[in-house]
Amino acid sequence: MSIIIDLIGAAIISSMLILMMITFQFSLYAAQDRMLYTMSMTDHMEMTATFLNNTIALAGVGVDPDDTVLHASADSLVFKTYWDFETETYDSTVNTISIKLDNAPTPYGTQILVAQNNVTLDYLGNIFWVKELKFRYYDLDDNLVNHPGYHKDDIRSAELRMAFFKAPERNKTPVETKLQFKCYFMNAYMQEGNPSLYEG
């Protein structure tokens, strides 16, 4: 009888050990997914920040600093520049560049749209997995511009706050990460001290 009890006890203990090993294996898979997610999302966020910073830095090329911004709101930015993002050259006519979130979400989140003269610049790369894009604006002295829609001529930099989300492969719960960075209108800054740099 004691042998049967020992066998039953051994079976229970071995079952618990097997269950623990299975649970541990799933934990490893989840940790691996999280690690891969973190690596891919970190690269994606770095690419996004670099791309948007390089784009906004070209705001106001050849334009009077006070006339650089056409539209400034909490969720979109529109500016003028003589830089042509399609040919990557200085253009003979002014171009209008807009940055905003797409109206229609996709399976990859909501896409950031960068358009030149109302034509989306798809070849520049798609920025997906975005949940939120917000702007705050600052003047030349780094003071927050209140009511930027009425004080567009004071804006010299933009702070972007973004939220990204993506579900790791095995864990379907979306993971949200946030990014905040500041972009300066470098040409507007340079022109402030030398008005002859822009065309009248």
JORAUR-V190668 format. One record per backbone hydrogen bond with DSSP energy under -1.0 kcal/mol. CO is the residue of the C=O (numbers start at 1). NH is the residue of the N-H. E is the energy in kcal/mol with one decimal. If there is no record, write none. Layout:
co:CO nh:NH e:E
co:CO nh:NH e:E
This chain:
co:1 nh:5 e:-2.2
co:2 nh:6 e:-2.6
co:3 nh:7 e:-2.7
co:4 nh:8 e:-2.8
co:5 nh:9 e:-2.8
co:6 nh:10 e:-2.8
co:7 nh:11 e:-2.6
co:8 nh:12 e:-2.4
co:9 nh:13 e:-2.6
co:10 nh:14 e:-2.7
co:11 nh:15 e:-2.3
co:12 nh:16 e:-2.3
co:13 nh:17 e:-2.4
co:14 nh:18 e:-2.6
co:15 nh:19 e:-2.6
co:16 nh:20 e:-2.6
co:17 nh:21 e:-2.3
co:18 nh:22 e:-2.4
co:19 nh:23 e:-2.7
co:20 nh:24 e:-2.7
co:21 nh:25 e:-2.3
co:22 nh:26 e:-2.3
co:23 nh:27 e:-2.2
co:24 nh:28 e:-2.2
co:25 nh:29 e:-2.3
co:26 nh:30 e:-2.6
co:27 nh:31 e:-2.7
co:28 nh:32 e:-2.6
co:29 nh:33 e:-2.5
co:30 nh:34 e:-2.5
co:31 nh:35 e:-2.3
co:32 nh:36 e:-2.8
co:33 nh:37 e:-2.9
co:34 nh:38 e:-2.8
co:35 nh:39 e:-2.4
co:36 nh:40 e:-2.7
co:37 nh:41 e:-3.1
co:38 nh:42 e:-2.3
co:39 nh:43 e:-2.0
co:40 nh:44 e:-2.3
co:41 nh:45 e:-2.8
co:42 nh:46 e:-2.2
co:43 nh:47 e:-2.4
co:44 nh:48 e:-2.3
co:45 nh:49 e:-2.6
co:46 nh:50 e:-2.4
co:47 nh:51 e:-2.6
co:48 nh:52 e:-2.7
co:49 nh:53 e:-2.3
co:50 nh:54 e:-2.4
co:51 nh:55 e:-1.9
co:52 nh:56 e:-2.7
co:53 nh:57 e:-2.1
co:55 nh:58 e:-1.1
co:56 nh:59 e:-1.9
co:58 nh:61 e:-1.3
co:60 nh:63 e:-2.0
co:61 nh:82 e:-2.3
co:62 nh:199 e:-1.1
co:64 nh:67 e:-2.0
co:65 nh:68 e:-1.1
co:68 nh:80 e:-2.9
co:71 nh:78 e:-2.6
co:74 nh:135 e:-2.4
co:76 nh:73 e:-2.4
co:77 nh:99 e:-2.6
co:78 nh:70 e:-2.3
co:78 nh:71 e:-1.9
co:79 nh:97 e:-2.9
co:80 nh:60 e:-2.5
co:81 nh:95 e:-3.5
co:82 nh:91 e:-3.8
co:84 nh:88 e:-1.7
co:84 nh:89 e:-1.0
co:89 nh:84 e:-3.0
co:95 nh:81 e:-2.1
co:96 nh:117 e:-3.5
co:97 nh:79 e:-2.6
co:98 nh:115 e:-2.2
co:99 nh:77 e:-2.0
co:100 nh:113 e:-3.3
co:106 nh:109 e:-1.9
co:108 nh:129 e:-4.2
co:109 nh:106 e:-2.4
co:110 nh:130 e:-1.0
co:111 nh:102 e:-3.2
co:113 nh:100 e:-1.9
co:114 nh:121 e:-3.1
co:115 nh:98 e:-2.3
co:116 nh:119 e:-1.4
co:119 nh:116 e:-2.7
co:120 nh:122 e:-1.5
co:121 nh:124 e:-1.3
co:122 nh:125 e:-2.0
co:127 nh:112 e:-1.9
co:129 nh:165 e:-2.0
co:130 nh:110 e:-2.2
co:132 nh:163 e:-1.8
co:134 nh:161 e:-2.6
co:136 nh:159 e:-3.7
co:137 nh:145 e:-3.2
co:138 nh:156 e:-3.2
co:138 nh:157 e:-1.5
co:139 nh:142 e:-1.9
co:143 nh:139 e:-2.3
co:147 nh:150 e:-2.0
co:151 nh:154 e:-1.5
co:152 nh:155 e:-1.2
co:156 nh:185 e:-2.7
co:157 nh:138 e:-2.3
co:158 nh:183 e:-3.2
co:159 nh:136 e:-1.9
co:160 nh:181 e:-2.1
co:161 nh:134 e:-2.4
co:162 nh:179 e:-2.7
co:163 nh:131 e:-3.9
co:163 nh:132 e:-1.5
co:164 nh:177 e:-2.5
co:166 nh:175 e:-2.2
co:175 nh:166 e:-1.6
co:177 nh:164 e:-3.4
co:179 nh:162 e:-3.3
co:181 nh:160 e:-3.1
co:183 nh:158 e:-2.9
co:184 nh:186 e:-1.8
co:185 nh:189 e:-2.2
co:186 nh:190 e:-2.4
co:187 nh:191 e:-2.3
co:188 nh:192 e:-1.4
co:194 nh:197 e:-2.2
co:195 nh:198 e:-1.4
